[in-house]
Amino acid sequence: MSALLLIVDVQNGFIGPSTRHVPVQAEALQDDFDEVIATRFVNPPDSAYRRWIGWQRFGPGSDDIELAFTPRTDALIIDKSAYTCVTPDFISMLKDKKIDRVDICGIATDNCVLKCAIDLFEAGIRPNVHIDACGSHGGPECHAAGILVMRRMIGDDQLVEYSLR
């Protein structure tokens, strides 16, 4: 079995007081895995984010979408325009590689990390969320809310603590 790390949306536009620790944690975690996939959220002009919640940032080509950490040279970078990267093609790729667990870190605990973890869980692939290597640009309350929901939806055993010491 190959060990895979999914680094979710650790991008310039999401870095602030509540997420400043995430790039360092994500970079350090990479060394512990055989494979690394990093996602980048891009908000296209016709998105639901723009139309229904008025969120205009992260447009194609903006500085917001640039990664805020240095990915490994062999990391696969996936652009996405949804909360999750867990699509049928993504699941097929994992199954082809015989991956049955995906470790996750990144931003934001309460939306993109949460959605990826739940989608993996529902696809029968164990998500292993490194909660101290996650954060929310919505602040500590949103981070805590994401952890609370994950505890209920994917179980305590899938939430692990990782910290640089």
RODO-2510 file (C-alpha; in nm, 4 decimals, decimal comma):
residues 165
     n   res          X          Y          Z
     1     m     0,0000     0,0000     0,0000
     2     s     0,1150     0,3447    -0,0863
     3     a     0,0834     0,6218     0,1747
     4     l    -0,0794     0,9340     0,0312
     5     l    -0,1003     1,2856     0,1742
     6     l    -0,3707     1,5208     0,0447
     7     i    -0,2855     1,8868     0,1115
     8     v    -0,6038     2,0872     0,0659
     9     d    -0,6002     2,4499    -0,0534
    10     v    -0,2921     2,5809     0,1299
    11     q    -0,2951     2,8983    -0,0794
    12     n    -0,1859     3,2589    -0,0344
    13     g    -0,5419     3,3901    -0,0196
    14     f    -0,6338     3,1632     0,2713
    15     i    -0,3377     3,2507     0,4940
    16     g    -0,4154     3,4658     0,7972
    17     p    -0,3871     3,4563     1,1761
    18     s    -0,5794     3,1271     1,2093
    19     t    -0,4018     2,9478     0,9249
    20     r    -0,0466     3,0806     0,9429
    21     h     0,0780     2,7493     1,0897
    22     v    -0,0632     2,5313     0,8101
    23     p     0,2012     2,5864     0,5356
    24     v     0,4871     2,4857     0,7689
    25     q     0,2952     2,1796     0,8899
    26     a     0,2014     2,0759     0,5341
    27     e     0,5598     2,1064     0,4130
    28     a     0,6905     1,8983     0,7027
    29     l     0,4264     1,6270     0,6626
    30     q     0,5198     1,5643     0,2983
    31     d     0,8336     1,3719     0,3937
    32     d     0,6280     1,1069     0,5743
    33     f     0,4397     0,9926     0,2620
    34     d     0,5083     0,8012    -0,0585
    35     e     0,2834     1,0318    -0,2599
    36     v     0,1573     1,3879    -0,2208
    37     i    -0,1379     1,5556    -0,3873
    38     a    -0,2060     1,9254    -0,3312
    39     t    -0,5223     2,1048    -0,4360
    40     r    -0,5723     2,4655    -0,5417
    41     f    -0,9145     2,6261    -0,5288
    42     v    -0,9883     2,8473    -0,8310
    43     n    -1,3113     3,0506    -0,8425
    44     p    -1,4265     3,0779    -1,2073
    45     p    -1,6264     3,3812    -1,3245
    46     d    -1,9586     3,1937    -1,3413
    47     s    -1,9284     3,0038    -1,0113
    48     a    -2,1971     2,9463    -0,7507
    49     y    -1,9574     3,1064    -0,5001
    50     r    -1,9767     3,4341    -0,6931
    51     r    -2,3497     3,4172    -0,7728
    52     w    -2,4981     3,2903    -0,4489
    53     i    -2,2616     3,3890    -0,1686
    54     g    -2,0947     3,6915    -0,3276
    55     w    -1,7449     3,5506    -0,2895
    56     q    -1,5332     3,7072    -0,5642
    57     r    -1,1765     3,6151    -0,4628
    58     f    -0,9536     3,3368    -0,6013
    59     g    -1,0123     3,4213    -0,9651
    60     p    -0,7997     3,2497    -1,2297
    61     g    -0,4509     3,4028    -1,2396
    62     s    -0,4851     3,5892    -0,9066
    63     d    -0,2184     3,5778    -0,6352
    64     d    -0,4828     3,4246    -0,4026
    65     i    -0,4616     3,0893    -0,5823
    66     e    -0,0836     3,0454    -0,5535
    67     l     0,0315     2,7761    -0,3116
    68     a     0,1599     2,9113     0,0205
    69     f     0,4061     2,6270     0,0712
    70     t     0,6625     2,4466    -0,1402
    71     p     0,5254     2,1158    -0,2620
    72     r     0,7571     1,8230    -0,3184
    73     t     0,8909     1,8081    -0,6730
    74     d     0,6924     1,4902    -0,7400
    75     a     0,3653     1,6224    -0,5933
    76     l     0,0568     1,6190    -0,8124
    77     i    -0,1191     1,9577    -0,8116
    78     i    -0,4928     1,9526    -0,8806
    79     d    -0,6931     2,2669    -0,9531
    80     k    -1,0546     2,2494    -0,8400
    81     s    -1,3521     2,4838    -0,8465
    82     a    -1,5547     2,3045    -0,5786
    83     y    -1,5137     2,2297    -0,2096
    84     t    -1,3863     1,8793    -0,2869
    85     c    -1,1376     1,7145    -0,5179
    86     v    -1,2915     1,3752    -0,4536
    87     t    -1,4454     1,2982    -0,7911
    88     p    -1,5061     0,9609    -0,9557
    89     d    -1,1741     1,0021    -1,1423
    90     f    -0,9935     1,0781    -0,8156
    91     i    -1,1420     0,7677    -0,6511
    92     s    -1,0464     0,5557    -0,9549
    93     m    -0,6892     0,6835    -0,9333
    94     l    -0,6719     0,5889    -0,5644
    95     k    -0,8173     0,2437    -0,6294
    96     d    -0,5760     0,1864    -0,9201
    97     k    -0,2905     0,2626    -0,6812
    98     k    -0,4490     0,0397    -0,4143
    99     i    -0,4749     0,3304    -0,1703
   100     d    -0,7310     0,2676     0,1034
   101     r    -0,6364     0,5548     0,3354
   102     v    -0,5688     0,9201     0,2594
   103     d    -0,4081     1,1478     0,5155
   104     i    -0,5372     1,5041     0,4916
   105     c    -0,4207     1,8453     0,6054
   106     g    -0,4974     2,1972     0,4880
   107     i    -0,7499     2,4774     0,4730
   108     a    -1,0361     2,5083     0,5655
   109     t    -1,1254     2,2597     0,8349
   110     d    -1,4924     2,3599     0,8172
   111     n    -1,5457     2,3318     0,4420
   112     c    -1,2903     2,1958     0,1933
   113     v    -1,1052     1,9646     0,4346
   114     l    -1,4381     1,8511     0,5816
   115     k    -1,5926     1,7847     0,2390
   116     c    -1,2895     1,5902     0,1106
   117     a    -1,2819     1,3783     0,4288
   118     i    -1,6535     1,2975     0,4114
   119     d    -1,6388     1,2193     0,0390
   120     l    -1,3453     0,9804     0,0924
   121     f    -1,5267     0,8174     0,3858
   122     e    -1,8395     0,7659     0,1746
   123     a    -1,6278     0,6175    -0,1057
   124     g    -1,4891     0,3576     0,1357
   125     i    -1,1438     0,5164     0,1626
   126     r    -1,0374     0,5983     0,5163
   127     p    -0,9669     0,9684     0,5710
   128     n    -0,7032     1,0421     0,8339
   129     v    -0,7271     1,4147     0,9142
   130     h    -0,4262     1,5775     1,0801
   131     i    -0,6261     1,8368     1,2712
   132     d    -0,3322     2,0473     1,3952
   133     a    -0,2113     2,0748     1,0364
   134     c    -0,5478     2,2250     0,9417
   135     g    -0,7025     2,5647     1,0008
   136     s    -0,9873     2,7851     0,8908
   137     h    -0,9675     3,1327     0,7420
   138     g    -1,3042     3,1778     0,9199
   139     g    -1,1203     3,1713     1,2533
   140     p    -1,0803     2,9318     1,5467
   141     e    -1,4568     2,8871     1,5895
   142     c    -1,4931     2,7630     1,2313
   143     h    -1,1933     2,5307     1,2736
   144     a    -1,3511     2,3873     1,5925
   145     a    -1,6876     2,3508     1,4161
   146     g    -1,5235     2,1541     1,1351
   147     i    -1,3595     1,9194     1,3853
   148     l    -1,6902     1,8744     1,5705
   149     v    -1,8737     1,7828     1,2492
   150     m    -1,5954     1,5460     1,1383
   151     r    -1,6031     1,3706     1,4774
   152     r    -1,9727     1,2975     1,4204
   153     m    -1,9497     1,2127     1,0513
   154     i    -1,6237     1,0177     1,0146
   155     g    -1,5396     0,9256     1,3761
   156     d    -1,2763     1,0168     1,6335
   157     d    -1,0329     0,7506     1,5146
   158     q    -0,9929     0,9352     1,1835
   159     l    -0,8807     1,2591     1,3529
   160     v    -0,5150     1,2657     1,4511
   161     e    -0,2886     1,5276     1,5956
   162     y     0,0366     1,6128     1,4310
   163     s     0,2556     1,8970     1,5388
   164     l     0,6086     2,0098     1,4826
   165     r     0,7998     1,9856     1,8028
***
